[in-house]
Amino acid sequence: MKAARKILRVLVGCFLGCTVISAQANPSNGTATGLPTADPNSVRGRGTAPYLITNNTGNVKVWPALALNGRNIAATTVSLVGGALANAAGVGGGGLFVPMFNLLLGFDAKSATSLSQAMITGGAITSFFYNLMLQHPTQKKPLIDYDICLLLEPALLLGIGAGVVLNVIFPSWIIVILLTLLLTYMSYRTTSKGISTWKAETKKAQAAPPPGSLSSMMDHSLSDHEMQVISNEHRQSPPDNVVLAAAARASISANLEVAGENEVALSMPHSPVSAGGQEVGEAPFRRRWRRTSKAKLMFDTSLIPRRRLFEVLLVWLAFLVVSVLKGGSKTPSVVGVRSCQPWYWSLSALQVPLAIFCTALVARRLGQQHHKRLSDGDDYHPDELHFGPRQLVTYPLIALVAGVIAGLLGIGGGMIVGPLLLELGMLPQVTAATGAFMVLFSSSLAVAQFALLHMIPLYTALYYGAVCALSGYIGLSVVRYLVKKSGKSSLIIFSLAIIIALSAVVIGILGGIKIAHDFRTGAYMGLQKLC
């Protein structure tokens, strides 16, 4: 209950703060731009006072003001639930947020898209810092796989750009049908993956020894380092000393449980121990053990790859510069480049060598690491993705196709990349953390473009971004607790399946309504002209 009250206070504080600032920026006799206030009932009959802003394209945007009413309360509830599920699964959740802003709050399609990206960015920032210093479940490396991010993201962004061009050409009814079918299939595949993983985890748990047994304590109580010390202590001992070694390990486990987090002093018997009539040990030995604290184990700053993060930042800035100069259907160019002009196509084509160059640099480094590992006889871990010559070509091509599909159907790449990473064999925890980082990469890129062009309702974006950040933390914490308590990482896969299924239902219903409306009104439903 205390946590719930804290969360409620944070939400109310964010909402009231953004409401007050929004009201100060948009007084009743005009706005910050000096434009007269629009009729309160002119924005789709919402009854909330809208505010006006002129972006650098010369168009006047009419946005509903952030106010304490039933619609914003309902939208906050949807944001909390959707944000928790989406961030726990490592996806954006735009399939839920765009219809929420468009239909529930009355924003136009472009503004709804920008607000959705702001929400996704807020949740992705929370996910990034939450996962930043967490360790891989089975290996001594970060939970986020930065190598796969750097390998896939340039090709994914390139594919999204090509898909957006196709999105302009294809009629909306084809896009809605394809999107609904794709999300339904992805939901089915993800659910099947979750069920199979659940069964495998259940079978493994049933085959494991009881928690209180000696073998269980031997297998799970000590770290690899502690086991190595024990092995070194008894390496020169007679074969009969194996029994003593097992007893010592059980004693260590019991002492660790009693002593807690700090130093533990372990003592062996001082008197000789006989086994089969022979003395096993005469001299007493005493060794001090230091158990790694939970805080250090959970938040290890050595797991932060500063060089990888710097590389990600450079790639992000490179694509941001090209995107801002080029513009697009929803984000005009800052230098006045119009669609279908020679400069537009030149800047669009510039993304191809940029993506190839970034991908080639990462692939070269990963290929060298792969060759070194093979030369040293270092086999890949069963839960680790291989980066051989074949994979270094296949993975970016998969990301390129996924980006084209995402851009064509108007969704983020997370809903496609997440299930694909699971199919490639990545662990659910790593998939969610890596997918969330890739979502942060792409969504922050979009938000930066919208913000530079003044195409985003600032205070509404701040409020709902904060809501999604908070809900993301709640979702991550709850799912991590459940996974730790149950030992079933398949719960993360089910979260991904649920958010994809919800998006399929929402888009299918709303898209079906729009298709029916276009058909009744005789709207043109053929291919559109690109220029």
C-alpha positions in Angstrom: 0.0 0.0 0.0 2.9 2.4 0.7 4.3 1.8 -2.7 0.8 2.4 -4.3 0.5 5.7 -2.4 3.9 6.8 -3.6 3.1 5.9 -7.2 -0.2 7.8 -6.9 1.5 10.9 -5.5 4.1 10.8 -8.3 1.4 10.6 -11.0 -0.7 13.4 -9.4 2.4 15.6 -9.1 3.4 15.1 -12.7 -0.1 15.7 -14.0 -0.7 18.9 -11.9 2.8 20.2 -12.8 2.3 19.7 -16.5 -1.3 21.1 -16.3 -0.2 24.3 -14.5 2.7 24.9 -16.9 0.4 24.2 -19.9 -2.1 26.7 -18.6 0.6 29.4 -18.1 1.9 28.9 -21.6 -1.7 29.1 -23.0 -3.7 31.9 -21.2 -7.3 32.4 -22.0 -6.7 35.5 -24.1 -4.1 33.9 -26.4 -1.2 31.6 -26.6 2.5 31.9 -26.3 2.6 32.5 -30.0 0.1 35.4 -29.8 -2.6 33.5 -31.7 -6.2 33.6 -30.5 -7.5 30.6 -28.6 -9.6 28.2 -30.6 -13.1 27.3 -29.8 -13.0 24.8 -26.9 -15.5 22.6 -28.7 -13.8 22.7 -32.0 -11.4 19.8 -31.3 -13.6 16.8 -32.0 -16.1 17.9 -29.4 -13.9 17.0 -26.5 -14.9 20.0 -24.4 -11.3 20.7 -23.3 -9.6 24.0 -24.0 -7.1 23.4 -26.9 -3.9 25.3 -27.4 -2.3 26.5 -30.6 1.3 26.4 -31.8 2.9 27.4 -35.0 5.7 25.0 -36.1 8.5 26.0 -38.5 6.5 24.7 -41.5 4.0 27.5 -41.1 1.1 25.2 -40.1 -1.0 26.0 -37.1 -1.5 23.0 -34.8 -4.6 22.8 -32.6 -3.9 20.5 -29.7 -6.2 19.6 -26.8 -5.0 21.0 -23.5 -3.8 18.8 -20.7 -6.7 18.9 -18.2 -8.0 16.8 -15.3 -10.9 15.0 -16.9 -12.3 11.6 -17.5 -10.5 11.1 -20.8 -7.0 11.9 -19.4 -7.7 9.6 -16.4 -8.7 6.8 -18.7 -5.6 7.5 -20.9 -3.4 7.4 -17.8 -4.9 4.0 -16.9 -4.3 2.7 -20.3 -0.7 4.1 -20.3 0.0 2.4 -16.9 -1.2 -1.0 -18.0 0.2 -0.8 -21.6 3.5 0.7 -20.5 4.1 -2.0 -17.9 3.4 -4.8 -20.3 5.4 -3.2 -23.2 8.5 -2.4 -21.2 8.5 -5.8 -19.4 8.4 -7.4 -22.9 11.0 -5.0 -24.4 8.8 -3.4 -27.0 7.5 0.1 -27.5 3.7 -0.3 -27.3 2.9 2.1 -30.1 0.1 -0.2 -31.3 -1.8 0.8 -28.2 -0.6 4.4 -27.6 -1.3 5.9 -31.1 -5.1 4.9 -31.0 -5.3 6.2 -27.4 -4.1 9.7 -28.3 -6.0 9.8 -31.6 -9.4 8.5 -30.6 -9.5 8.9 -26.8 -7.8 12.3 -26.5 -8.6 13.8 -29.9 -5.1 14.4 -31.3 -4.5 14.3 -35.0 -2.6 11.4 -36.5 0.8 13.0 -36.7 0.6 14.5 -33.1 -0.6 11.1 -31.8 2.4 9.5 -33.4 4.8 12.0 -31.9 3.2 11.6 -28.4 3.4 7.9 -28.8 7.1 8.1 -29.5 7.6 10.3 -26.5 5.8 7.7 -24.3 7.9 4.9 -25.8 11.1 6.9 -25.2 10.1 7.5 -21.5 9.6 3.8 -20.9 12.7 2.9 -22.9 14.9 5.2 -20.8 13.6 3.6 -17.6 14.3 0.1 -19.1 17.8 1.1 -20.2 18.9 2.4 -16.7 17.1 -0.5 -15.0 19.0 -3.1 -17.1 22.2 -1.1 -17.5 24.2 -2.7 -14.7 22.5 -6.1 -14.6 24.4 -9.2 -15.5 23.6 -11.8 -18.1 21.8 -14.8 -16.5 24.4 -17.3 -17.4 27.5 -15.4 -18.4 29.8 -12.7 -17.0 28.7 -9.9 -19.4 26.0 -7.2 -19.5 22.4 -8.2 -19.8 21.9 -5.9 -22.8 23.6 -7.4 -25.9 25.2 -4.3 -27.4 26.9 -6.2 -30.1 23.6 -7.4 -31.6 22.2 -3.9 -31.2 25.0 -2.3 -33.2 24.8 -5.1 -35.8 21.0 -4.9 -36.4 20.1 -1.2 -35.7 21.5 0.4 -38.9 19.9 -2.2 -41.1 16.7 -1.9 -39.2 16.6 1.9 -39.6 17.4 1.6 -43.3 14.5 -0.9 -43.7 12.1 1.4 -41.8 12.9 4.2 -44.2 12.2 2.0 -47.2 9.0 0.7 -45.6 7.7 4.2 -45.0 8.0 4.9 -48.7 5.9 1.8 -49.4 3.5 2.9 -46.7 2.7 6.1 -48.6 1.9 4.1 -51.8 -0.2 1.3 -50.3 -3.8 2.0 -49.5 -4.8 1.9 -45.8 -7.0 -1.2 -46.1 -4.1 -3.3 -47.3 -1.9 -2.0 -44.5 -4.6 -2.7 -41.8 -5.2 -6.3 -43.1 -1.5 -7.1 -43.4 -0.7 -5.6 -40.0 -3.5 -7.5 -38.3 -2.5 -10.8 -39.9 1.2 -10.2 -39.0 0.6 -9.3 -35.4 -1.8 -12.2 -35.0 0.8 -14.6 -36.4 3.6 -13.1 -34.3 1.4 -13.4 -31.2 0.7 -17.0 -32.0 4.4 -17.8 -32.5 5.4 -15.9 -29.4 2.8 -17.7 -27.3 4.0 -21.1 -28.7 7.5 -20.1 -27.8 6.4 -19.2 -24.3 4.5 -22.4 -23.8 7.5 -24.5 -24.9 9.9 -22.6 -22.7 7.5 -22.9 -19.8 7.3 -26.7 -20.2 11.1 -26.9 -20.5 11.6 -24.9 -17.3 9.0 -26.9 -15.5 10.6 -30.2 -16.5 14.0 -28.8 -15.5 12.7 -27.7 -12.1 11.1 -31.2 -11.5 14.4 -32.9 -12.3 16.4 -30.7 -10.0 17.2 -32.0 -6.5 15.1 -30.9 -3.5 16.2 -27.5 -2.2 17.4 -28.9 1.2 19.4 -31.8 -0.2 23.2 -32.0 -0.1 23.5 -32.0 -3.9 21.3 -28.9 -4.2 23.5 -27.0 -1.7 26.6 -28.2 -3.6 25.2 -27.1 -6.9 23.5 -23.8 -6.1 24.9 -22.3 -2.9 28.4 -21.5 -4.0 29.8 -19.3 -6.7 32.1 -20.6 -9.4 35.0 -18.9 -7.6 34.2 -20.6 -4.3 33.9 -24.0 -6.0 37.3 -23.4 -7.6 38.9 -22.7 -4.2 37.4 -26.0 -2.8 38.6 -27.9 -5.8 42.2 -26.5 -5.4 42.2 -27.3 -1.7 41.5 -31.0 -2.3 43.2 -31.5 -5.6 46.1 -33.3 -4.0 44.0 -35.3 -1.5 43.4 -39.1 -1.7 40.3 -40.4 -3.4 38.7 -41.1 0.0 38.8 -37.4 0.7 35.8 -36.8 -1.7 33.4 -37.5 1.2 35.1 -34.8 3.3 35.0 -32.4 0.4 31.3 -32.8 0.0 30.8 -32.4 3.7 32.9 -29.2 3.7 30.9 -27.8 0.9 27.6 -28.5 2.7 29.1 -26.8 5.8 30.2 -23.8 3.8 26.6 -23.5 2.5 25.1 -23.6 5.9 27.6 -21.1 7.3 26.9 -18.7 4.4 23.2 -18.8 5.1 23.7 -18.1 8.8 26.4 -15.5 8.5 24.6 -13.3 5.9 26.3 -10.9 3.6 29.6 -10.2 5.3 32.7 -12.2 6.0 32.3 -15.8 7.0 35.0 -17.7 8.9 35.0 -21.4 8.0 36.8 -24.0 10.1 37.6 -27.6 9.4 38.0 -30.2 12.1 41.3 -29.9 14.0 41.5 -33.6 14.7 42.6 -36.2 12.1 39.7 -37.7 10.2 40.0 -41.4 9.3 38.5 -43.0 6.2 39.1 -46.6 5.5 41.7 -46.7 8.3 43.9 -43.9 6.8 44.4 -40.4 8.0 42.9 -37.9 5.7 44.1 -34.7 7.2 46.3 -33.8 10.2 47.0 -30.1 10.1 44.0 -27.8 10.8 43.3 -25.2 8.2 41.3 -22.1 8.4 40.3 -19.8 5.5 38.3 -16.6 5.5 35.6 -16.3 2.9 34.1 -13.2 1.6 30.7 -13.5 0.0 29.9 -11.0 -2.7 27.2 -8.6 -1.6 23.9 -8.7 -3.4 24.2 -5.0 -4.3 27.5 -5.5 -6.0 26.2 -8.6 -7.8 23.1 -6.7 -9.0 24.8 -3.4 -9.9 28.2 -4.0 -11.2 29.6 -0.9 -12.9 32.2 -3.0 -14.7 29.3 -4.3 -16.8 28.8 -0.8 -18.4 30.6 -1.0 -21.8 31.4 2.7 -22.3 33.0 2.1 -25.7 29.9 0.3 -27.0 27.7 3.1 -25.7 29.8 5.7 -27.4 29.6 3.7 -30.7 25.8 3.6 -30.3 25.7 7.4 -29.7 27.8 8.0 -32.9 25.4 5.9 -35.0 22.4 7.6 -33.4 23.8 11.1 -34.2 24.7 10.1 -37.8 21.2 8.9 -38.5 19.7 11.9 -36.7 21.6 14.3 -38.9 20.5 12.6 -42.1 16.9 12.2 -41.0 16.5 15.9 -39.9 18.0 17.1 -43.1 15.9 14.8 -45.3 12.6 15.0 -43.4 9.7 12.7 -44.2 6.0 12.4 -44.4 5.5 13.2 -40.7 8.6 15.2 -40.0 9.4 18.0 -42.6 13.1 18.9 -43.3 14.7 21.6 -41.2 16.5 23.0 -44.3 13.3 23.0 -46.4 13.9 19.9 -48.5 10.6 18.7 -49.9 9.6 15.2 -50.7 10.5 13.9 -54.2 13.0 16.6 -54.9 16.5 15.6 -56.0 18.0 16.6 -52.6 15.4 14.5 -50.9 16.3 11.4 -52.8 20.0 12.1 -52.5 19.8 12.3 -48.7 17.6 9.2 -48.7 20.2 7.3 -50.7 22.9 8.5 -48.3 21.4 6.3 -45.6 22.3 3.2 -47.6 26.2 3.6 -47.5 25.8 4.9 -43.9 24.0 1.8 -42.8 26.4 -0.5 -44.7 29.5 1.3 -43.3 28.3 1.1 -39.7 27.2 -2.5 -40.1 30.5 -3.5 -41.7 32.6 -2.0 -38.9 30.7 -3.9 -36.3 30.7 -7.1 -38.4 34.4 -6.9 -38.9 35.0 -6.6 -35.1 32.6 -9.5 -34.3 34.2 -11.6 -37.0 37.7 -11.1 -35.6 36.4 -12.0 -32.1 34.7 -15.1 -33.5 38.0 -16.2 -35.2 40.0 -15.6 -32.0 37.5 -17.7 -30.0 37.7 -20.6 -32.4 41.5 -20.4 -32.4 41.7 -20.4 -28.6 39.2 -23.3 -28.4 36.7 -21.2 -26.6 33.3 -22.7 -27.5 30.1 -20.5 -27.6 27.8 -20.8 -24.6 24.5 -22.6 -25.4 22.6 -19.3 -24.7 24.9 -17.2 -26.8 24.3 -16.0 -30.4 27.0 -17.1 -32.8 28.8 -14.4 -35.0 30.3 -16.5 -37.7 30.5 -15.3 -41.3 27.1 -16.7 -42.1 25.4 -15.0 -39.1 27.1 -11.7 -39.8 25.4 -11.6 -43.1 22.1 -13.2 -42.2 21.3 -11.1 -39.0 21.5 -7.7 -40.7 19.4 -9.0 -43.6 16.8 -10.2 -41.2 16.8 -6.7 -39.5 16.5 -5.1 -42.9 13.4 -7.1 -43.8 12.0 -6.5 -40.3 12.5 -2.8 -40.8 10.8 -2.8 -44.2 7.8 -4.6 -42.7 7.7 -2.2 -39.6 7.9 0.9 -41.8 5.3 -0.4 -44.3 2.8 -1.3 -41.5 3.5 1.7 -39.4 4.7 -0.1 -36.2 8.0 0.0 -34.3 10.6 -2.6 -34.9 10.4 -4.0 -31.4 7.3 -6.1 -32.0 9.1 -7.8 -34.9 12.7 -7.9 -33.6 11.7 -9.3 -30.2 10.1 -12.5 -31.5 12.9 -12.9 -34.0 15.6 -12.7 -31.3 13.7 -15.4 -29.4 13.6 -17.6 -32.5 17.3 -17.2 -32.9 17.8 -18.6 -29.4 18.4 -15.6 -27.2 17.3 -15.8 -23.6 14.0 -14.0 -22.8 15.7 -11.7 -20.2 18.3 -10.7 -22.7 15.7 -10.4 -25.5 13.6 -8.0 -23.4 16.6 -5.9 -22.3 18.2 -5.8 -25.8 14.8 -5.1 -27.5 14.2 -2.2 -25.1 17.6 -0.7 -25.9 16.9 -0.9 -29.6 13.5 0.7 -29.0 15.2 3.6 -27.2 17.6 4.0 -30.1 14.8 4.4 -32.7 12.1 6.1 -30.6 14.5 8.8 -29.3 15.6 9.4 -32.9 11.9 10.1 -33.8 11.3 12.3 -30.8 14.4 14.4 -31.5 13.1 15.0 -35.0 9.6 16.0 -33.8 11.0 18.2 -31.1 13.4 20.1 -33.5 10.4 20.8 -35.7 8.1 21.8 -32.9 5.6 19.1 -33.9 5.0 17.6 -30.4 2.7 18.9 -27.6 5.5 19.4 -25.0 3.6 19.2 -21.7 1.4 16.4 -22.7 4.5 14.5 -23.9 6.3 15.2 -20.6 3.3 14.0 -18.6 2.6 10.8 -20.5 6.3 10.1 -21.0 6.7 10.2 -17.2 3.6 7.9 -16.8 5.2 5.4 -19.2 8.5 5.7 -17.4 6.9 4.9 -14.1 4.8 2.1 -15.5 7.8 0.7 -17.2 9.6 0.5 -13.8 6.6 -1.2 -12.3 6.4 -3.7 -15.1 10.1 -4.5 -15.0 10.2 -4.9 -11.3 7.1 -7.1 -11.1 8.2 -9.4 -13.9 11.7 -9.6 -12.6 10.3 -10.5 -9.1 8.0 -13.2 -10.6 10.8 -14.6 -12.7 13.1 -14.8 -9.7 10.5 -16.3 -7.5 9.2 -18.9 -10.0 12.4 -19.5 -11.9 10.4 -19.2 -15.2 11.8 -16.6 -17.6 8.9 -17.7 -20.0 6.8 -15.0 -18.2 8.7 -12.4 -20.2 7.7 -14.2 -23.4 4.1 -14.2 -22.3 4.2 -10.5 -21.7 5.5 -10.0 -25.2 2.7 -12.2 -26.6 0.0 -10.3 -24.7 1.1 -6.8 -25.9 1.3 -8.1 -29.5 -2.1 -9.7 -29.2 -3.6 -6.5 -27.7 -2.1 -4.4 -30.5 -3.5 -6.8 -33.1 -7.0 -6.6 -31.6 -7.0 -2.8 -31.3 -5.6 -2.2 -34.7 -7.9 -4.8 -36.3 -11.0 -3.3 -34.8 -10.2 0.4 -35.4 -8.8 -0.4 -38.8 -11.9 -2.3 -39.7 -14.1 0.6 -38.7 -12.1 3.0 -40.9 -12.2 0.6 -43.9 -16.0 0.3 -43.5 -16.3 4.0 -43.3 -14.1 4.6 -46.4 -16.2 1.9 -48.3 -19.5 3.5 -47.4 -18.4 7.0 -48.3 -16.9 5.9 -51.6 -13.3 7.0 -50.7 -10.5 6.1 -53.1 -9.0 2.8 -52.0 -6.4 2.1 -54.6 -2.6 2.7 -54.7 -1.5 6.2 -53.9 1.1 8.3 -55.8 4.4 8.6 -54.1 5.0 12.2 -55.2 
